[in-house]
Amino acid sequence: MLAFVVRNHALAAVRKPSPRLRRGWALVRVRLAGICNTDAEILRGYHAFHGTPGHEFVGEVVDVRGAGSREKNNWLGRRVAGEINIACAALGFRRPCEFCRRRLKTHCERRKVLGIVAHDGAFAEFLALPIENLHAIPNTVTDEEAVFVEPLAAACEIVAQLRASAFRKAAVLGDGKLAQLIAMVVASAGVPVVMFGKHSEKLALARRNGSKTMLVRDNATNLKSSAMGERFPLVVEATGSPRGLAFAIALTEPRGTLVLKSTFHGTAPIESWPLVVNEITILGSRCGPFAKAIAMLRAKLLDPRHLITRTFPLSEATKAMKFAQRKSVLKVLLKP
């Protein structure tokens, strides 16, 4: 099959065998894959990953190993999205780790992560995942919608972790793909959202989706003045930049909650005293509920397709990755 691997901080095309299946695993033909900021960070050295990246996908099950005939027939030919964390049971460990025993498989001590940690991902014609990771996509949800299930689930995780409706207003820092989804999900919980971003055309898209917006500049002085003294009880940092954290802290009001969504290669220097003096709660937030994300798409509560800037053939993945990192671009897809 055609696949792309990380090599010398870039994507390189290779031909390799399709993935071999463990018992209880499925072979999935990728229909669409999404390029995420995390994929760009992987090229910069995030998690020292050198396999096939890509963790956002919609695909079709073409083979299942080690399942009963009824279960196998239930999955074959089905369109699916897949949870990216692969935990103890699926990896063949008879004795689960502490976190798996507590049903926290996304924090499994032995976990592999699709396209991020020790497991090849979706920038290929085929991928392999445990059956337990798969979620069927309803017929009423298109491929272009379904490819957003993983990042939409990550946005939904914020609502799952805290009672968003208890906050009178929220700020979302960043105007990229994930930030746009977060703004939509938080707004769907009845919370007015202000999005802070650096790109006027992306902020215009957020306004069309019901958010207020604030254009910020690059230097720190302008970042602080952009808020015009306003602070928020709920702030979500989704800039994908180390500099976003300091601005997020400045925007969070005393006793407020700061949710961290950015993943990037490197460190983020901050002053810690405002966290203490203002008694700010910091909440890390990562993967989220796929069932909730699929339900939102099925109910047409939001439409992520307007976030798609361009679709490239898989064979042009290297070109697509470079294009995806342009400032004016939102979601870029790969189609095998």
C-alpha positions as CSV (number, residue, x, y, z in Angstrom):
1,M,0.0,0.0,0.0
2,L,1.0,3.6,-0.3
3,A,1.8,5.3,3.0
4,F,3.7,8.3,4.2
5,V,6.2,8.3,7.0
6,V,8.1,11.0,9.0
7,R,11.6,11.3,7.7
8,N,14.0,14.2,8.3
9,H,11.2,16.4,9.6
10,A,9.1,15.9,6.5
11,L,6.7,13.3,5.0
12,A,8.1,10.7,2.7
13,A,6.2,8.3,0.5
14,V,6.8,4.6,0.9
15,R,5.3,1.3,-0.4
16,K,4.8,-1.2,2.4
17,P,2.5,-4.2,3.2
18,S,-0.9,-3.6,4.6
19,P,-1.0,-3.8,8.4
20,R,-1.1,-7.3,10.0
21,L,-4.1,-7.8,12.3
22,R,-4.1,-9.0,15.9
23,R,-7.1,-10.9,17.2
24,G,-9.9,-8.6,17.8
25,W,-8.6,-6.0,15.3
26,A,-10.0,-4.6,12.1
27,L,-8.3,-3.5,8.8
28,V,-9.8,-0.2,7.7
29,R,-9.5,1.3,4.2
30,V,-9.1,5.0,4.7
31,R,-11.6,7.1,2.8
32,L,-10.5,10.5,4.1
33,A,-7.9,11.6,6.6
34,G,-7.5,15.0,8.2
35,I,-4.3,17.0,8.8
36,C,-4.1,18.3,12.3
37,N,-1.7,20.7,14.0
38,T,-0.4,17.8,16.0
39,D,0.8,16.2,12.7
40,A,2.8,19.4,12.0
41,E,4.2,19.2,15.5
42,I,5.2,15.6,14.9
43,L,7.4,16.8,12.0
44,R,9.1,19.1,14.5
45,G,9.8,16.2,16.8
46,Y,6.7,15.8,19.0
47,H,6.8,12.3,20.7
48,A,9.9,11.5,18.5
49,F,7.5,9.7,16.2
50,H,8.9,8.3,12.9
51,G,6.1,6.1,11.6
52,T,2.9,7.0,9.6
53,P,1.1,10.0,11.2
54,G,-2.5,10.9,10.9
55,H,-5.2,10.3,13.6
56,E,-8.3,11.9,12.1
57,F,-10.1,9.7,9.6
58,V,-13.2,8.0,8.3
59,G,-12.8,4.6,6.7
60,E,-14.4,1.4,5.7
61,V,-13.8,-1.9,7.4
62,V,-12.5,-4.5,4.9
63,D,-11.3,-7.3,7.3
64,V,-11.7,-8.4,10.9
65,R,-9.6,-11.0,12.7
66,G,-10.6,-13.1,15.7
67,A,-14.3,-12.1,15.9
68,G,-17.4,-14.3,15.7
69,S,-19.2,-14.5,12.4
70,R,-22.0,-12.3,13.5
71,E,-19.7,-9.6,14.8
72,K,-17.5,-9.8,11.7
73,N,-20.5,-9.5,9.4
74,N,-21.7,-6.6,11.5
75,W,-18.4,-4.6,10.8
76,L,-17.5,-5.6,7.3
77,G,-18.3,-2.8,4.9
78,R,-19.2,-0.4,7.6
79,R,-18.0,3.2,7.6
80,V,-16.2,4.0,10.8
81,A,-14.2,6.5,12.8
82,G,-11.8,5.3,15.4
83,E,-10.6,6.2,18.9
84,I,-6.9,6.8,18.7
85,N,-5.7,5.4,22.1
86,I,-5.0,1.6,22.0
87,A,-5.0,0.2,25.5
88,C,-3.9,-3.0,27.4
89,A,-6.6,-5.5,26.3
90,A,-6.2,-4.7,22.6
91,L,-2.4,-4.9,22.9
92,G,-2.7,-8.4,24.4
93,F,-1.8,-7.7,28.0
94,R,-3.8,-10.2,30.2
95,R,-3.2,-8.1,33.3
96,P,-4.5,-4.5,32.7
97,C,-2.7,-1.5,34.1
98,E,-4.1,0.6,36.9
99,F,-5.7,3.1,34.5
100,C,-7.4,0.4,32.4
101,R,-8.7,-1.2,35.6
102,R,-10.2,2.2,36.4
103,R,-11.7,2.3,32.9
104,L,-9.4,5.2,31.9
105,K,-8.1,3.6,28.7
106,T,-7.1,7.0,27.2
107,H,-4.5,7.1,30.0
108,C,-3.4,3.4,29.7
109,E,0.2,3.2,31.0
110,R,1.1,1.0,27.9
111,R,-1.0,2.8,25.4
112,K,-0.1,3.3,21.8
113,V,-1.7,6.2,19.9
114,L,-2.8,6.1,16.3
115,G,-0.3,8.2,14.2
116,I,1.2,9.7,17.3
117,V,2.8,7.1,19.6
118,A,4.2,3.8,18.3
119,H,1.3,3.0,15.9
120,D,1.0,3.8,12.3
121,G,-1.8,6.2,11.4
122,A,-4.1,7.4,8.7
123,F,-1.8,8.9,6.1
124,A,-2.0,5.6,4.2
125,E,-4.4,3.6,2.2
126,F,-5.1,1.2,5.1
127,L,-4.8,1.3,8.9
128,A,-5.4,-1.2,11.7
129,L,-7.3,-0.6,15.0
130,P,-9.0,-2.7,17.6
131,I,-12.6,-3.4,17.0
132,E,-13.3,-1.9,20.5
133,N,-12.0,1.5,19.2
134,L,-14.4,1.7,16.2
135,H,-17.6,3.7,16.0
136,A,-20.0,3.2,13.1
137,I,-20.9,6.2,11.1
138,P,-24.6,6.7,10.3
139,N,-25.7,6.8,6.7
140,T,-26.9,10.4,7.2
141,V,-23.4,11.6,8.1
142,T,-21.2,12.3,5.0
143,D,-17.5,11.4,4.8
144,E,-16.6,15.1,4.9
145,E,-18.5,15.4,8.2
146,A,-17.3,12.1,9.7
147,V,-13.6,12.9,9.2
148,F,-14.2,15.6,11.9
149,V,-15.4,13.1,14.6
150,E,-12.0,12.8,16.4
151,P,-11.4,16.6,16.8
152,L,-15.1,17.2,17.4
153,A,-14.9,14.6,20.2
154,A,-11.9,16.5,21.6
155,A,-14.0,19.6,21.7
156,C,-16.9,17.8,23.4
157,E,-14.5,16.6,26.1
158,I,-14.5,20.1,27.6
159,V,-18.3,19.9,28.1
160,A,-17.8,16.3,29.5
161,Q,-15.2,17.5,32.0
162,L,-17.0,20.4,33.4
163,R,-20.5,21.9,33.4
164,A,-20.0,24.5,30.8
165,S,-23.5,25.9,31.2
166,A,-22.5,27.1,34.6
167,F,-20.3,29.7,33.0
168,R,-21.8,33.1,32.0
169,K,-19.4,33.5,29.2
170,A,-16.3,31.9,27.7
171,A,-13.2,32.9,25.7
172,V,-11.6,30.6,23.1
173,L,-8.0,31.5,22.2
174,G,-7.0,30.5,18.7
175,D,-9.0,30.6,15.4
176,G,-7.8,27.4,13.9
177,K,-9.7,24.1,13.2
178,L,-10.0,22.9,16.8
179,A,-10.7,26.3,18.2
180,Q,-13.6,26.7,15.7
181,L,-15.1,23.3,16.8
182,I,-14.6,24.2,20.5
183,A,-16.4,27.5,20.0
184,M,-19.3,25.7,18.3
185,V,-19.6,23.0,21.0
186,V,-19.3,25.5,24.0
187,A,-21.9,27.8,22.3
188,S,-24.2,24.7,21.9
189,A,-24.2,24.4,25.7
190,G,-25.7,27.9,25.9
191,V,-22.5,29.8,26.7
192,P,-21.7,33.1,24.8
193,V,-18.3,32.7,23.2
194,V,-15.7,35.3,22.3
195,M,-12.9,34.0,20.0
196,F,-9.5,35.6,20.0
197,G,-7.4,35.1,16.9
198,K,-4.9,36.6,14.5
199,H,-6.6,35.9,11.2
200,S,-9.5,38.1,10.1
201,E,-10.9,35.6,7.6
202,K,-11.0,32.8,10.2
203,L,-12.6,35.1,12.7
204,A,-15.2,36.0,10.1
205,L,-16.1,32.3,9.9
206,A,-16.5,32.1,13.7
207,R,-18.9,35.1,13.6
208,R,-21.0,33.3,11.0
209,N,-21.2,30.5,13.5
210,G,-22.5,32.8,16.3
211,S,-19.3,33.7,18.2
212,K,-18.1,37.2,18.9
213,T,-14.5,37.8,17.9
214,M,-11.5,39.8,18.8
215,L,-8.5,40.3,16.4
216,V,-5.2,40.2,18.2
217,R,-1.7,41.2,17.1
218,D,1.6,39.4,17.5
219,N,3.4,41.3,20.2
220,A,2.6,40.7,23.9
221,T,1.5,44.3,24.5
222,N,-1.2,44.0,21.8
223,L,-2.2,40.6,23.1
224,K,-3.0,42.0,26.5
225,S,-4.7,45.1,25.2
226,S,-6.8,43.1,22.8
227,A,-9.0,42.0,25.7
228,M,-9.6,45.6,26.6
229,G,-9.6,44.7,30.3
230,E,-12.3,42.0,29.9
231,R,-11.7,38.7,31.7
232,F,-13.6,35.4,31.5
233,P,-14.7,32.7,34.0
234,L,-13.9,30.1,31.3
235,V,-11.0,30.3,29.0
236,V,-10.0,27.6,26.5
237,E,-6.4,27.8,25.1
238,A,-6.3,26.3,21.6
239,T,-3.7,28.4,19.8
240,G,-1.3,25.6,19.3
241,S,1.5,28.0,20.3
242,P,3.6,28.2,23.4
243,R,2.8,32.0,23.6
244,G,-0.9,31.3,23.9
245,L,-0.7,30.1,27.5
246,A,0.5,33.4,29.0
247,F,-2.3,35.3,27.2
248,A,-4.8,32.7,28.4
249,I,-3.8,33.2,32.0
250,A,-4.2,37.0,31.6
251,L,-7.7,36.5,30.2
252,T,-8.9,34.2,33.1
253,E,-10.7,36.0,35.9
254,P,-10.1,35.2,39.6
255,R,-11.5,31.7,40.5
256,G,-11.9,31.1,36.8
257,T,-11.1,27.9,34.9
258,L,-8.5,27.6,32.2
259,V,-8.7,24.6,29.8
260,L,-5.6,23.7,27.9
261,K,-6.1,22.1,24.5
262,S,-2.8,22.9,22.7
263,T,-0.2,20.2,22.1
264,F,3.1,21.3,20.7
265,H,6.8,20.4,20.6
266,G,8.7,22.4,23.1
267,T,8.0,24.4,26.3
268,A,5.8,27.3,27.2
269,P,7.4,29.8,29.7
270,I,4.9,31.4,32.0
271,E,4.7,33.4,35.2
272,S,3.1,31.2,37.7
273,W,2.1,33.8,40.3
274,P,-1.1,34.9,38.6
275,L,-2.3,31.3,38.9
276,V,-1.8,31.3,42.6
277,V,-2.9,34.9,43.4
278,N,-6.1,34.5,41.2
279,E,-6.7,31.0,42.3
280,I,-7.1,29.8,38.8
281,T,-8.1,26.2,38.1
282,I,-6.2,24.6,35.2
283,L,-7.7,21.7,33.4
284,G,-5.9,19.6,30.8
285,S,-8.2,18.3,28.1
286,R,-7.4,15.8,25.4
287,C,-9.4,13.1,23.7
288,G,-13.2,13.0,24.0
289,P,-16.5,11.1,23.6
290,F,-16.9,9.8,20.0
291,A,-20.5,8.9,20.6
292,K,-21.4,12.5,21.6
293,A,-19.6,13.9,18.5
294,I,-21.3,11.5,16.1
295,A,-24.7,12.3,17.8
296,M,-24.1,16.0,17.2
297,L,-23.3,15.4,13.5
298,R,-26.3,13.0,13.1
299,A,-28.6,15.6,14.7
300,K,-27.1,18.4,12.4
301,L,-26.4,20.5,15.5
302,L,-23.3,21.8,13.7
303,D,-21.7,21.5,10.3
304,P,-17.9,21.3,10.2
305,R,-17.6,21.0,6.4
306,H,-17.2,24.8,6.0
307,L,-13.9,24.3,7.8
308,I,-12.5,22.3,4.8
309,T,-10.1,24.4,2.8
310,R,-8.9,21.8,0.3
311,T,-8.7,18.1,-0.3
312,F,-5.5,16.5,-1.8
313,P,-5.0,13.0,-3.1
314,L,-3.0,10.9,-0.7
315,S,-0.1,10.8,-3.2
316,E,0.3,14.6,-2.7
317,A,0.5,14.3,1.1
318,T,3.9,16.2,1.3
319,K,2.4,19.1,-0.7
320,A,-0.8,19.0,1.4
321,M,1.2,19.2,4.7
322,K,3.0,22.3,3.5
323,F,-0.3,23.8,2.3
324,A,-2.0,23.0,5.7
325,Q,0.6,25.2,7.5
326,R,-0.3,28.4,5.7
327,K,-1.8,31.0,7.9
328,S,-5.0,31.3,6.0
329,V,-5.8,27.6,5.8
330,L,-8.1,25.6,8.0
331,K,-8.8,21.9,7.5
332,V,-6.9,20.0,4.8
333,L,-7.9,16.5,3.9
334,L,-6.2,13.6,2.2
335,K,-8.1,11.2,0.0
336,P,-6.5,7.8,-0.9
